[in-house]
Amino acid sequence: MAQTWVDSLDDDRFLVLPHPEVGDYYAARATQNERWLAGMRKLQVALDRATGATA
C-alpha cells in the first residue's frame, strides 16, 4: 500500500485504492446506490449470524 501511495504522488492521483478491484466497488457504490446498500445489508446479516451478534 505504501508503494501505491508513493506512485499516486508521482501520478498526481487523489483517490488511492489498495487493490484495482476496489475501484469497481467504489463506482458501484456511486452509480448503483440502492443495490450497493442492499448488498451491505446482506453482508451485515451474514456477519451478525457468523458472530452471534444481535441488533
All heavy atoms as atom14 arrays in JSON, in Angstrom:
{
  "sequence": "MAQTWVDSLDDDRFLVLPHPEVGDYYAARATQNERWLAGMRKLQVALDRATGATA",
  "atom14_mask": [
    [1, 1, 1, 1, 1, 1, 1, 1, 0, 0, 0, 0, 0, 0],
    [1, 1, 1, 1, 1, 0, 0, 0, 0, 0, 0, 0, 0, 0],
    [1, 1, 1, 1, 1, 1, 1, 1, 1, 0, 0, 0, 0, 0],
    [1, 1, 1, 1, 1, 1, 1, 0, 0, 0, 0, 0, 0, 0],
    [1, 1, 1, 1, 1, 1, 1, 1, 1, 1, 1, 1, 1, 1],
    [1, 1, 1, 1, 1, 1, 1, 0, 0, 0, 0, 0, 0, 0],
    [1, 1, 1, 1, 1, 1, 1, 1, 0, 0, 0, 0, 0, 0],
    [1, 1, 1, 1, 1, 1, 0, 0, 0, 0, 0, 0, 0, 0],
    [1, 1, 1, 1, 1, 1, 1, 1, 0, 0, 0, 0, 0, 0],
    [1, 1, 1, 1, 1, 1, 1, 1, 0, 0, 0, 0, 0, 0],
    [1, 1, 1, 1, 1, 1, 1, 1, 0, 0, 0, 0, 0, 0],
    [1, 1, 1, 1, 1, 1, 1, 1, 0, 0, 0, 0, 0, 0],
    [1, 1, 1, 1, 1, 1, 1, 1, 1, 1, 1, 0, 0, 0],
    [1, 1, 1, 1, 1, 1, 1, 1, 1, 1, 1, 0, 0, 0],
    [1, 1, 1, 1, 1, 1, 1, 1, 0, 0, 0, 0, 0, 0],
    [1, 1, 1, 1, 1, 1, 1, 0, 0, 0, 0, 0, 0, 0],
    [1, 1, 1, 1, 1, 1, 1, 1, 0, 0, 0, 0, 0, 0],
    [1, 1, 1, 1, 1, 1, 1, 0, 0, 0, 0, 0, 0, 0],
    [1, 1, 1, 1, 1, 1, 1, 1, 1, 1, 0, 0, 0, 0],
    [1, 1, 1, 1, 1, 1, 1, 0, 0, 0, 0, 0, 0, 0],
    [1, 1, 1, 1, 1, 1, 1, 1, 1, 0, 0, 0, 0, 0],
    [1, 1, 1, 1, 1, 1, 1, 0, 0, 0, 0, 0, 0, 0],
    [1, 1, 1, 1, 0, 0, 0, 0, 0, 0, 0, 0, 0, 0],
    [1, 1, 1, 1, 1, 1, 1, 1, 0, 0, 0, 0, 0, 0],
    [1, 1, 1, 1, 1, 1, 1, 1, 1, 1, 1, 1, 0, 0],
    [1, 1, 1, 1, 1, 1, 1, 1, 1, 1, 1, 1, 0, 0],
    [1, 1, 1, 1, 1, 0, 0, 0, 0, 0, 0, 0, 0, 0],
    [1, 1, 1, 1, 1, 0, 0, 0, 0, 0, 0, 0, 0, 0],
    [1, 1, 1, 1, 1, 1, 1, 1, 1, 1, 1, 0, 0, 0],
    [1, 1, 1, 1, 1, 0, 0, 0, 0, 0, 0, 0, 0, 0],
    [1, 1, 1, 1, 1, 1, 1, 0, 0, 0, 0, 0, 0, 0],
    [1, 1, 1, 1, 1, 1, 1, 1, 1, 0, 0, 0, 0, 0],
    [1, 1, 1, 1, 1, 1, 1, 1, 0, 0, 0, 0, 0, 0],
    [1, 1, 1, 1, 1, 1, 1, 1, 1, 0, 0, 0, 0, 0],
    [1, 1, 1, 1, 1, 1, 1, 1, 1, 1, 1, 0, 0, 0],
    [1, 1, 1, 1, 1, 1, 1, 1, 1, 1, 1, 1, 1, 1],
    [1, 1, 1, 1, 1, 1, 1, 1, 0, 0, 0, 0, 0, 0],
    [1, 1, 1, 1, 1, 0, 0, 0, 0, 0, 0, 0, 0, 0],
    [1, 1, 1, 1, 0, 0, 0, 0, 0, 0, 0, 0, 0, 0],
    [1, 1, 1, 1, 1, 1, 1, 1, 0, 0, 0, 0, 0, 0],
    [1, 1, 1, 1, 1, 1, 1, 1, 1, 1, 1, 0, 0, 0],
    [1, 1, 1, 1, 1, 1, 1, 1, 1, 0, 0, 0, 0, 0],
    [1, 1, 1, 1, 1, 1, 1, 1, 0, 0, 0, 0, 0, 0],
    [1, 1, 1, 1, 1, 1, 1, 1, 1, 0, 0, 0, 0, 0],
    [1, 1, 1, 1, 1, 1, 1, 0, 0, 0, 0, 0, 0, 0],
    [1, 1, 1, 1, 1, 0, 0, 0, 0, 0, 0, 0, 0, 0],
    [1, 1, 1, 1, 1, 1, 1, 1, 0, 0, 0, 0, 0, 0],
    [1, 1, 1, 1, 1, 1, 1, 1, 0, 0, 0, 0, 0, 0],
    [1, 1, 1, 1, 1, 1, 1, 1, 1, 1, 1, 0, 0, 0],
    [1, 1, 1, 1, 1, 0, 0, 0, 0, 0, 0, 0, 0, 0],
    [1, 1, 1, 1, 1, 1, 1, 0, 0, 0, 0, 0, 0, 0],
    [1, 1, 1, 1, 0, 0, 0, 0, 0, 0, 0, 0, 0, 0],
    [1, 1, 1, 1, 1, 0, 0, 0, 0, 0, 0, 0, 0, 0],
    [1, 1, 1, 1, 1, 1, 1, 0, 0, 0, 0, 0, 0, 0],
    [1, 1, 1, 1, 1, 0, 0, 0, 0, 0, 0, 0, 0, 0]
  ],
  "atom14_positions": [
    [[0.83, -1.18, 0.0], [0.0, 0.0, 0.0], [0.87, 1.25, 0.0], [0.54, 2.23, -0.65], [-0.93, -0.04, 1.21], [-1.95, 1.06, 1.25], [-3.1, 0.96, -0.12], [-3.51, 2.65, -0.33], [0.0, 0.0, 0.0], [0.0, 0.0, 0.0], [0.0, 0.0, 0.0], [0.0, 0.0, 0.0], [0.0, 0.0, 0.0], [0.0, 0.0, 0.0]],
    [[1.98, 1.19, 0.7], [2.86, 2.36, 0.75], [3.38, 2.71, -0.63], [3.41, 3.89, -1.01], [4.03, 2.1, 1.71], [0.0, 0.0, 0.0], [0.0, 0.0, 0.0], [0.0, 0.0, 0.0], [0.0, 0.0, 0.0], [0.0, 0.0, 0.0], [0.0, 0.0, 0.0], [0.0, 0.0, 0.0], [0.0, 0.0, 0.0], [0.0, 0.0, 0.0]],
    [[3.76, 1.69, -1.42], [4.25, 1.97, -2.77], [3.14, 2.53, -3.64], [3.36, 3.43, -4.47], [4.83, 0.7, -3.41], [5.48, 0.96, -4.76], [6.64, 1.95, -4.65], [7.52, 1.78, -3.83], [6.62, 2.99, -5.48], [0.0, 0.0, 0.0], [0.0, 0.0, 0.0], [0.0, 0.0, 0.0], [0.0, 0.0, 0.0], [0.0, 0.0, 0.0]],
    [[1.93, 2.03, -3.47], [0.78, 2.56, -4.22], [0.58, 4.02, -3.91], [0.32, 4.84, -4.8], [-0.49, 1.76, -3.88], [-0.26, 0.39, -4.19], [-1.69, 2.27, -4.64], [0.0, 0.0, 0.0], [0.0, 0.0, 0.0], [0.0, 0.0, 0.0], [0.0, 0.0, 0.0], [0.0, 0.0, 0.0], [0.0, 0.0, 0.0], [0.0, 0.0, 0.0]],
    [[0.73, 4.39, -2.66], [0.58, 5.79, -2.25], [1.68, 6.65, -2.88], [1.41, 7.73, -3.4], [0.59, 5.91, -0.73], [0.49, 7.31, -0.26], [-0.64, 8.07, -0.23], [1.56, 8.12, 0.23], [-0.33, 9.32, 0.26], [1.01, 9.38, 0.54], [2.91, 7.91, 0.43], [1.78, 10.41, 1.05], [3.67, 8.94, 0.93], [3.1, 10.18, 1.22]],
    [[2.91, 6.18, -2.83], [4.02, 6.91, -3.43], [3.79, 7.09, -4.93], [3.98, 8.17, -5.49], [5.37, 6.21, -3.15], [6.5, 6.82, -3.97], [5.7, 6.26, -1.68], [0.0, 0.0, 0.0], [0.0, 0.0, 0.0], [0.0, 0.0, 0.0], [0.0, 0.0, 0.0], [0.0, 0.0, 0.0], [0.0, 0.0, 0.0], [0.0, 0.0, 0.0]],
    [[3.34, 6.02, -5.6], [3.05, 6.1, -7.03], [1.95, 7.13, -7.31], [1.99, 7.84, -8.32], [2.62, 4.74, -7.58], [3.74, 3.72, -7.55], [4.92, 4.12, -7.42], [3.43, 2.51, -7.65], [0.0, 0.0, 0.0], [0.0, 0.0, 0.0], [0.0, 0.0, 0.0], [0.0, 0.0, 0.0], [0.0, 0.0, 0.0], [0.0, 0.0, 0.0]],
    [[0.97, 7.22, -6.42], [-0.12, 8.19, -6.63], [0.4, 9.62, -6.56], [-0.11, 10.51, -7.25], [-1.23, 7.98, -5.6], [-0.85, 8.48, -4.34], [0.0, 0.0, 0.0], [0.0, 0.0, 0.0], [0.0, 0.0, 0.0], [0.0, 0.0, 0.0], [0.0, 0.0, 0.0], [0.0, 0.0, 0.0], [0.0, 0.0, 0.0], [0.0, 0.0, 0.0]],
    [[1.42, 9.86, -5.76], [2.02, 11.19, -5.71], [2.69, 11.53, -7.03], [2.56, 12.64, -7.54], [3.03, 11.29, -4.57], [2.48, 11.15, -3.15], [3.63, 11.15, -2.15], [1.49, 12.25, -2.85], [0.0, 0.0, 0.0], [0.0, 0.0, 0.0], [0.0, 0.0, 0.0], [0.0, 0.0, 0.0], [0.0, 0.0, 0.0], [0.0, 0.0, 0.0]],
    [[3.38, 10.54, -7.6], [4.04, 10.75, -8.89], [3.02, 10.98, -10.01], [3.27, 11.76, -10.93], [4.91, 9.55, -9.25], [6.12, 9.41, -8.35], [6.54, 10.43, -7.75], [6.65, 8.29, -8.24], [0.0, 0.0, 0.0], [0.0, 0.0, 0.0], [0.0, 0.0, 0.0], [0.0, 0.0, 0.0], [0.0, 0.0, 0.0], [0.0, 0.0, 0.0]],
    [[1.88, 10.29, -9.93], [0.83, 10.4, -10.96], [-0.16, 11.52, -10.69], [-1.08, 11.72, -11.47], [0.05, 9.08, -11.05], [0.91, 7.91, -11.46], [2.0, 8.12, -12.0], [0.49, 6.76, -11.22], [0.0, 0.0, 0.0], [0.0, 0.0, 0.0], [0.0, 0.0, 0.0], [0.0, 0.0, 0.0], [0.0, 0.0, 0.0], [0.0, 0.0, 0.0]],
    [[-0.01, 12.19, -9.54], [-0.92, 13.26, -9.14], [-2.37, 12.76, -9.04], [-3.3, 13.4, -9.49], [-0.81, 14.44, -10.09], [-1.38, 15.73, -9.49], [-1.33, 15.88, -8.26], [-1.86, 16.58, -10.26], [0.0, 0.0, 0.0], [0.0, 0.0, 0.0], [0.0, 0.0, 0.0], [0.0, 0.0, 0.0], [0.0, 0.0, 0.0], [0.0, 0.0, 0.0]],
    [[-2.54, 11.57, -8.44], [-3.88, 11.0, -8.23], [-4.37, 11.33, -6.83], [-3.62, 11.27, -5.86], [-3.84, 9.47, -8.36], [-3.84, 8.99, -9.79], [-3.89, 7.47, -9.86], [-2.57, 6.94, -9.51], [-2.36, 5.92, -8.69], [-3.35, 5.31, -8.11], [-1.13, 5.51, -8.44], [0.0, 0.0, 0.0], [0.0, 0.0, 0.0], [0.0, 0.0, 0.0]],
    [[-5.67, 11.63, -6.72], [-6.27, 11.91, -5.42], [-6.75, 10.62, -4.75], [-6.52, 10.39, -3.57], [-7.44, 12.88, -5.57], [-8.21, 13.09, -4.3], [-7.7, 13.88, -3.28], [-9.43, 12.47, -4.1], [-8.39, 14.07, -2.1], [-10.13, 12.66, -2.92], [-9.61, 13.45, -1.92], [0.0, 0.0, 0.0], [0.0, 0.0, 0.0], [0.0, 0.0, 0.0]],
    [[-7.43, 9.78, -5.52], [-8.02, 8.56, -4.97], [-7.0, 7.44, -5.02], [-6.6, 6.99, -6.1], [-9.28, 8.18, -5.76], [-10.07, 6.98, -5.27], [-10.58, 7.22, -3.85], [-11.22, 6.67, -6.21], [0.0, 0.0, 0.0], [0.0, 0.0, 0.0], [0.0, 0.0, 0.0], [0.0, 0.0, 0.0], [0.0, 0.0, 0.0], [0.0, 0.0, 0.0]],
    [[-6.57, 6.96, -3.86], [-5.59, 5.89, -3.76], [-6.3, 4.66, -3.23], [-6.86, 4.68, -2.13], [-4.42, 6.28, -2.83], [-3.38, 5.19, -2.78], [-3.81, 7.6, -3.27], [0.0, 0.0, 0.0], [0.0, 0.0, 0.0], [0.0, 0.0, 0.0], [0.0, 0.0, 0.0], [0.0, 0.0, 0.0], [0.0, 0.0, 0.0], [0.0, 0.0, 0.0]],
    [[-6.29, 3.59, -4.01], [-7.0, 2.37, -3.66], [-6.0, 1.24, -3.39], [-4.99, 1.13, -4.07], [-7.94, 1.96, -4.79], [-8.94, 3.05, -5.21], [-9.68, 2.62, -6.47], [-9.9, 3.36, -4.09], [0.0, 0.0, 0.0], [0.0, 0.0, 0.0], [0.0, 0.0, 0.0], [0.0, 0.0, 0.0], [0.0, 0.0, 0.0], [0.0, 0.0, 0.0]],
    [[-6.3, 0.36, -2.42], [-5.37, -0.71, -2.07], [-5.26, -1.79, -3.14], [-4.24, -2.44, -3.26], [-5.92, -1.27, -0.77], [-7.36, -0.93, -0.8], [-7.47, 0.37, -1.55], [0.0, 0.0, 0.0], [0.0, 0.0, 0.0], [0.0, 0.0, 0.0], [0.0, 0.0, 0.0], [0.0, 0.0, 0.0], [0.0, 0.0, 0.0], [0.0, 0.0, 0.0]],
    [[-6.33, -2.0, -3.91], [-6.36, -3.02, -4.96], [-7.18, -2.47, -6.13], [-8.16, -1.74, -5.89], [-7.0, -4.31, -4.46], [-6.34, -4.87, -3.24], [-5.13, -5.51, -3.3], [-6.72, -4.87, -1.95], [-4.79, -5.89, -2.08], [-5.73, -5.5, -1.24], [0.0, 0.0, 0.0], [0.0, 0.0, 0.0], [0.0, 0.0, 0.0], [0.0, 0.0, 0.0]],
    [[-6.87, -2.84, -7.36], [-7.61, -2.32, -8.52], [-9.11, -2.6, -8.46], [-9.91, -1.74, -8.86], [-6.96, -3.04, -9.71], [-5.61, -3.41, -9.24], [-5.73, -3.68, -7.76], [0.0, 0.0, 0.0], [0.0, 0.0, 0.0], [0.0, 0.0, 0.0], [0.0, 0.0, 0.0], [0.0, 0.0, 0.0], [0.0, 0.0, 0.0], [0.0, 0.0, 0.0]],
    [[-9.52, -3.76, -7.95], [-10.95, -4.09, -7.93], [-11.75, -3.18, -6.99], [-12.96, -3.07, -7.11], [-11.2, -5.56, -7.61], [-10.74, -6.0, -6.25], [-9.31, -6.53, -6.23], [-8.57, -6.34, -7.19], [-8.94, -7.14, -5.21], [0.0, 0.0, 0.0], [0.0, 0.0, 0.0], [0.0, 0.0, 0.0], [0.0, 0.0, 0.0], [0.0, 0.0, 0.0]],
    [[-11.08, -2.53, -6.06], [-11.77, -1.61, -5.15], [-12.36, -0.44, -5.94], [-13.4, 0.1, -5.58], [-10.81, -1.12, -4.04], [-11.48, -0.07, -3.16], [-10.36, -2.29, -3.19], [0.0, 0.0, 0.0], [0.0, 0.0, 0.0], [0.0, 0.0, 0.0], [0.0, 0.0, 0.0], [0.0, 0.0, 0.0], [0.0, 0.0, 0.0], [0.0, 0.0, 0.0]],
    [[-11.75, -0.08, -7.05], [-12.3, 0.97, -7.92], [-13.66, 0.59, -8.45], [-14.56, 1.44, -8.56], [0.0, 0.0, 0.0], [0.0, 0.0, 0.0], [0.0, 0.0, 0.0], [0.0, 0.0, 0.0], [0.0, 0.0, 0.0], [0.0, 0.0, 0.0], [0.0, 0.0, 0.0], [0.0, 0.0, 0.0], [0.0, 0.0, 0.0], [0.0, 0.0, 0.0]],
    [[-13.86, -0.7, -8.76], [-15.17, -1.17, -9.21], [-16.2, -1.05, -8.1], [-17.35, -0.66, -8.33], [-15.09, -2.62, -9.68], [-14.21, -2.8, -10.91], [-14.03, -1.81, -11.67], [-13.69, -3.91, -11.1], [0.0, 0.0, 0.0], [0.0, 0.0, 0.0], [0.0, 0.0, 0.0], [0.0, 0.0, 0.0], [0.0, 0.0, 0.0], [0.0, 0.0, 0.0]],
    [[-15.81, -1.39, -6.87], [-16.73, -1.27, -5.73], [-17.11, 0.2, -5.51], [-18.27, 0.52, -5.24], [-16.1, -1.81, -4.45], [-15.63, -3.24, -4.53], [-14.53, -3.65, -3.79], [-16.27, -4.19, -5.32], [-14.08, -4.96, -3.84], [-15.82, -5.49, -5.37], [-14.73, -5.88, -4.64], [-14.28, -7.16, -4.68], [0.0, 0.0, 0.0], [0.0, 0.0, 0.0]],
    [[-16.13, 1.06, -5.64], [-16.34, 2.5, -5.45], [-17.32, 3.02, -6.5], [-18.25, 3.76, -6.18], [-14.99, 3.21, -5.54], [-15.02, 4.68, -5.23], [-15.01, 5.12, -3.91], [-15.03, 5.62, -6.24], [-15.02, 6.47, -3.62], [-15.04, 6.97, -5.96], [-15.04, 7.39, -4.64], [-15.06, 8.73, -4.36], [0.0, 0.0, 0.0], [0.0, 0.0, 0.0]],
    [[-17.13, 2.6, -7.75], [-18.01, 3.04, -8.83], [-19.43, 2.5, -8.63], [-20.41, 3.21, -8.85], [-17.46, 2.59, -10.18], [0.0, 0.0, 0.0], [0.0, 0.0, 0.0], [0.0, 0.0, 0.0], [0.0, 0.0, 0.0], [0.0, 0.0, 0.0], [0.0, 0.0, 0.0], [0.0, 0.0, 0.0], [0.0, 0.0, 0.0], [0.0, 0.0, 0.0]],
    [[-19.55, 1.24, -8.2], [-20.88, 0.65, -7.97], [-21.6, 1.38, -6.85], [-22.81, 1.63, -6.93], [-20.75, -0.83, -7.63], [0.0, 0.0, 0.0], [0.0, 0.0, 0.0], [0.0, 0.0, 0.0], [0.0, 0.0, 0.0], [0.0, 0.0, 0.0], [0.0, 0.0, 0.0], [0.0, 0.0, 0.0], [0.0, 0.0, 0.0], [0.0, 0.0, 0.0]],
    [[-20.87, 1.74, -5.82], [-21.48, 2.48, -4.71], [-22.04, 3.82, -5.18], [-23.11, 4.26, -4.76], [-20.45, 2.7, -3.61], [-21.01, 3.42, -2.43], [-19.96, 3.58, -1.35], [-20.5, 4.39, -0.28], [-19.78, 5.17, 0.48], [-18.48, 5.24, 0.33], [-20.34, 5.88, 1.43], [0.0, 0.0, 0.0], [0.0, 0.0, 0.0], [0.0, 0.0, 0.0]],
    [[-21.32, 4.45, -6.09], [-21.74, 5.76, -6.58], [-22.86, 5.69, -7.6], [-23.72, 6.58, -7.65], [-20.54, 6.49, -7.18], [0.0, 0.0, 0.0], [0.0, 0.0, 0.0], [0.0, 0.0, 0.0], [0.0, 0.0, 0.0], [0.0, 0.0, 0.0], [0.0, 0.0, 0.0], [0.0, 0.0, 0.0], [0.0, 0.0, 0.0], [0.0, 0.0, 0.0]],
    [[-22.88, 4.63, -8.43], [-23.83, 4.59, -9.54], [-25.02, 3.67, -9.3], [-26.04, 3.82, -9.97], [-23.13, 4.15, -10.84], [-22.57, 2.85, -10.65], [-22.03, 5.13, -11.22], [0.0, 0.0, 0.0], [0.0, 0.0, 0.0], [0.0, 0.0, 0.0], [0.0, 0.0, 0.0], [0.0, 0.0, 0.0], [0.0, 0.0, 0.0], [0.0, 0.0, 0.0]],
    [[-24.89, 2.73, -8.4], [-25.97, 1.77, -8.1], [-26.21, 1.76, -6.6], [-26.13, 0.72, -5.95], [-25.59, 0.38, -8.6], [-25.31, 0.32, -10.07], [-24.78, -1.04, -10.48], [-24.76, -2.0, -9.71], [-24.34, -1.14, -11.71], [0.0, 0.0, 0.0], [0.0, 0.0, 0.0], [0.0, 0.0, 0.0], [0.0, 0.0, 0.0], [0.0, 0.0, 0.0]],
    [[-26.55, 2.92, -6.07], [-26.61, 3.11, -4.63], [-27.53, 2.12, -3.93], [-27.13, 1.52, -2.93], [-27.01, 4.55, -4.32], [-26.79, 4.89, -2.88], [-27.71, 4.79, -2.09], [-25.57, 5.25, -2.55], [0.0, 0.0, 0.0], [0.0, 0.0, 0.0], [0.0, 0.0, 0.0], [0.0, 0.0, 0.0], [0.0, 0.0, 0.0], [0.0, 0.0, 0.0]],
    [[-28.74, 1.95, -4.4], [-29.69, 1.05, -3.71], [-29.21, -0.39, -3.75], [-29.32, -1.11, -2.76], [-31.08, 1.17, -4.32], [-31.77, 2.49, -4.01], [-31.9, 2.75, -2.52], [-32.25, 1.82, -1.76], [-31.67, 3.9, -2.1], [0.0, 0.0, 0.0], [0.0, 0.0, 0.0], [0.0, 0.0, 0.0], [0.0, 0.0, 0.0], [0.0, 0.0, 0.0]],
    [[-28.65, -0.81, -4.89], [-28.12, -2.17, -4.98], [-26.95, -2.36, -4.03], [-26.83, -3.39, -3.37], [-27.7, -2.45, -6.42], [-27.21, -3.84, -6.63], [-26.88, -4.1, -8.07], [-26.4, -5.47, -8.21], [-25.89, -5.96, -9.31], [-25.81, -5.22, -10.39], [-25.47, -7.19, -9.35], [0.0, 0.0, 0.0], [0.0, 0.0, 0.0], [0.0, 0.0, 0.0]],
    [[-26.08, -1.36, -3.95], [-24.92, -1.45, -3.06], [-25.37, -1.53, -1.6], [-24.86, -2.34, -0.82], [-24.01, -0.23, -3.28], [-22.76, -0.28, -2.47], [-21.61, -0.93, -2.77], [-22.55, 0.36, -1.2], [-20.68, -0.75, -1.77], [-21.23, 0.04, -0.79], [-23.33, 1.16, -0.38], [-20.7, 0.5, 0.4], [-22.79, 1.61, 0.81], [-21.49, 1.28, 1.19]],
    [[-26.36, -0.69, -1.24], [-26.88, -0.73, 0.14], [-27.5, -2.08, 0.47], [-27.3, -2.61, 1.57], [-27.9, 0.39, 0.34], [-27.33, 1.8, 0.44], [-28.45, 2.83, 0.42], [-26.48, 1.95, 1.67], [0.0, 0.0, 0.0], [0.0, 0.0, 0.0], [0.0, 0.0, 0.0], [0.0, 0.0, 0.0], [0.0, 0.0, 0.0], [0.0, 0.0, 0.0]],
    [[-28.24, -2.65, -0.47], [-28.84, -3.97, -0.24], [-27.75, -5.01, -0.02], [-27.88, -5.88, 0.85], [-29.73, -4.36, -1.42], [0.0, 0.0, 0.0], [0.0, 0.0, 0.0], [0.0, 0.0, 0.0], [0.0, 0.0, 0.0], [0.0, 0.0, 0.0], [0.0, 0.0, 0.0], [0.0, 0.0, 0.0], [0.0, 0.0, 0.0], [0.0, 0.0, 0.0]],
    [[-26.69, -4.93, -0.78], [-25.57, -5.86, -0.61], [-24.9, -5.69, 0.75], [-24.52, -6.67, 1.39], [0.0, 0.0, 0.0], [0.0, 0.0, 0.0], [0.0, 0.0, 0.0], [0.0, 0.0, 0.0], [0.0, 0.0, 0.0], [0.0, 0.0, 0.0], [0.0, 0.0, 0.0], [0.0, 0.0, 0.0], [0.0, 0.0, 0.0], [0.0, 0.0, 0.0]],
    [[-24.77, -4.45, 1.21], [-24.16, -4.2, 2.51], [-25.07, -4.72, 3.63], [-24.58, -5.27, 4.63], [-23.9, -2.7, 2.71], [-22.79, -2.15, 1.83], [-21.18, -2.92, 2.15], [-21.06, -4.05, 0.76], [0.0, 0.0, 0.0], [0.0, 0.0, 0.0], [0.0, 0.0, 0.0], [0.0, 0.0, 0.0], [0.0, 0.0, 0.0], [0.0, 0.0, 0.0]],
    [[-26.38, -4.58, 3.46], [-27.31, -5.11, 4.47], [-27.2, -6.64, 4.54], [-27.18, -7.23, 5.63], [-28.75, -4.71, 4.13], [-29.06, -3.28, 4.42], [-30.55, -2.98, 4.2], [-30.71, -1.6, 3.87], [-30.93, -1.11, 2.64], [-31.08, -1.92, 1.62], [-31.05, 0.18, 2.43], [0.0, 0.0, 0.0], [0.0, 0.0, 0.0], [0.0, 0.0, 0.0]],
    [[-27.13, -7.27, 3.37], [-26.99, -8.72, 3.31], [-25.68, -9.17, 3.96], [-25.66, -10.14, 4.73], [-27.03, -9.17, 1.84], [-27.0, -10.65, 1.65], [-27.12, -11.0, 0.17], [-27.03, -12.48, -0.06], [-27.14, -12.82, -1.49], [0.0, 0.0, 0.0], [0.0, 0.0, 0.0], [0.0, 0.0, 0.0], [0.0, 0.0, 0.0], [0.0, 0.0, 0.0]],
    [[-24.61, -8.46, 3.69], [-23.32, -8.77, 4.3], [-23.39, -8.62, 5.82], [-22.87, -9.45, 6.57], [-22.23, -7.87, 3.73], [-20.84, -8.02, 4.33], [-20.3, -9.43, 4.12], [-19.9, -6.99, 3.71], [0.0, 0.0, 0.0], [0.0, 0.0, 0.0], [0.0, 0.0, 0.0], [0.0, 0.0, 0.0], [0.0, 0.0, 0.0], [0.0, 0.0, 0.0]],
    [[-24.05, -7.56, 6.3], [-24.16, -7.33, 7.74], [-24.92, -8.46, 8.42], [-24.53, -8.92, 9.5], [-24.84, -5.99, 8.02], [-24.88, -5.63, 9.5], [-23.49, -5.41, 10.06], [-22.75, -4.58, 9.56], [-23.12, -6.16, 11.08], [0.0, 0.0, 0.0], [0.0, 0.0, 0.0], [0.0, 0.0, 0.0], [0.0, 0.0, 0.0], [0.0, 0.0, 0.0]],
    [[-26.01, -8.92, 7.8], [-26.78, -10.03, 8.35], [-25.9, -11.28, 8.45], [-25.89, -11.97, 9.47], [-28.04, -10.31, 7.51], [-28.69, -11.63, 7.89], [-29.04, -9.17, 7.67], [0.0, 0.0, 0.0], [0.0, 0.0, 0.0], [0.0, 0.0, 0.0], [0.0, 0.0, 0.0], [0.0, 0.0, 0.0], [0.0, 0.0, 0.0], [0.0, 0.0, 0.0]],
    [[-25.13, -11.55, 7.39], [-24.26, -12.73, 7.4], [-23.2, -12.61, 8.49], [-22.91, -13.59, 9.2], [-23.61, -12.91, 6.03], [0.0, 0.0, 0.0], [0.0, 0.0, 0.0], [0.0, 0.0, 0.0], [0.0, 0.0, 0.0], [0.0, 0.0, 0.0], [0.0, 0.0, 0.0], [0.0, 0.0, 0.0], [0.0, 0.0, 0.0], [0.0, 0.0, 0.0]],
    [[-22.63, -11.44, 8.65], [-21.63, -11.23, 9.7], [-22.24, -11.38, 11.09], [-21.64, -11.98, 11.99], [-20.98, -9.86, 9.56], [-20.05, -9.69, 8.36], [-19.65, -8.22, 8.22], [-18.84, -10.57, 8.5], [0.0, 0.0, 0.0], [0.0, 0.0, 0.0], [0.0, 0.0, 0.0], [0.0, 0.0, 0.0], [0.0, 0.0, 0.0], [0.0, 0.0, 0.0]],
    [[-23.43, -10.83, 11.27], [-24.11, -10.95, 12.56], [-24.39, -12.41, 12.91], [-24.18, -12.83, 14.04], [-25.42, -10.15, 12.56], [-25.19, -8.64, 12.57], [-24.05, -8.2, 12.8], [-26.17, -7.91, 12.31], [0.0, 0.0, 0.0], [0.0, 0.0, 0.0], [0.0, 0.0, 0.0], [0.0, 0.0, 0.0], [0.0, 0.0, 0.0], [0.0, 0.0, 0.0]],
    [[-24.83, -13.17, 11.92], [-25.11, -14.58, 12.16], [-23.83, -15.33, 12.49], [-23.81, -16.2, 13.39], [-25.78, -15.2, 10.95], [-27.21, -14.79, 10.8], [-27.88, -15.46, 9.61], [-29.27, -15.02, 9.51], [-29.94, -14.97, 8.38], [-29.38, -15.37, 7.26], [-31.17, -14.54, 8.38], [0.0, 0.0, 0.0], [0.0, 0.0, 0.0], [0.0, 0.0, 0.0]],
    [[-22.76, -15.03, 11.78], [-21.49, -15.73, 11.99], [-20.87, -15.43, 13.34], [-20.21, -16.29, 13.94], [-20.51, -15.36, 10.87], [0.0, 0.0, 0.0], [0.0, 0.0, 0.0], [0.0, 0.0, 0.0], [0.0, 0.0, 0.0], [0.0, 0.0, 0.0], [0.0, 0.0, 0.0], [0.0, 0.0, 0.0], [0.0, 0.0, 0.0], [0.0, 0.0, 0.0]],
    [[-21.12, -14.23, 13.84], [-20.51, -13.84, 15.13], [-21.48, -13.94, 16.3], [-21.08, -13.73, 17.45], [-19.99, -12.4, 15.05], [-21.07, -11.5, 14.81], [-18.93, -12.25, 13.97], [0.0, 0.0, 0.0], [0.0, 0.0, 0.0], [0.0, 0.0, 0.0], [0.0, 0.0, 0.0], [0.0, 0.0, 0.0], [0.0, 0.0, 0.0], [0.0, 0.0, 0.0]],
    [[-22.75, -14.22, 16.01], [-23.74, -14.3, 17.06], [-24.19, -12.94, 17.58], [-24.79, -12.84, 18.64], [0.0, 0.0, 0.0], [0.0, 0.0, 0.0], [0.0, 0.0, 0.0], [0.0, 0.0, 0.0], [0.0, 0.0, 0.0], [0.0, 0.0, 0.0], [0.0, 0.0, 0.0], [0.0, 0.0, 0.0], [0.0, 0.0, 0.0], [0.0, 0.0, 0.0]],
    [[-23.9, -11.9, 16.81], [-24.29, -10.53, 17.21], [-25.78, -10.34, 17.04], [-26.42, -10.96, 16.22], [-23.54, -9.51, 16.35], [0.0, 0.0, 0.0], [0.0, 0.0, 0.0], [0.0, 0.0, 0.0], [0.0, 0.0, 0.0], [0.0, 0.0, 0.0], [0.0, 0.0, 0.0], [0.0, 0.0, 0.0], [0.0, 0.0, 0.0], [0.0, 0.0, 0.0]],
    [[-26.32, -9.46, 17.87], [-27.73, -9.09, 17.75], [-27.84, -7.58, 17.62], [-27.02, -6.84, 18.14], [-28.54, -9.55, 19.0], [-27.96, -8.95, 20.16], [-28.51, -11.06, 19.13], [0.0, 0.0, 0.0], [0.0, 0.0, 0.0], [0.0, 0.0, 0.0], [0.0, 0.0, 0.0], [0.0, 0.0, 0.0], [0.0, 0.0, 0.0], [0.0, 0.0, 0.0]],
    [[-28.85, -7.16, 16.9], [-29.04, -5.72, 16.66], [-29.73, -5.05, 17.81], [-30.39, -5.59, 18.62], [-29.83, -5.51, 15.39], [0.0, 0.0, 0.0], [0.0, 0.0, 0.0], [0.0, 0.0, 0.0], [0.0, 0.0, 0.0], [0.0, 0.0, 0.0], [0.0, 0.0, 0.0], [0.0, 0.0, 0.0], [0.0, 0.0, 0.0], [0.0, 0.0, 0.0]]
  ]
}
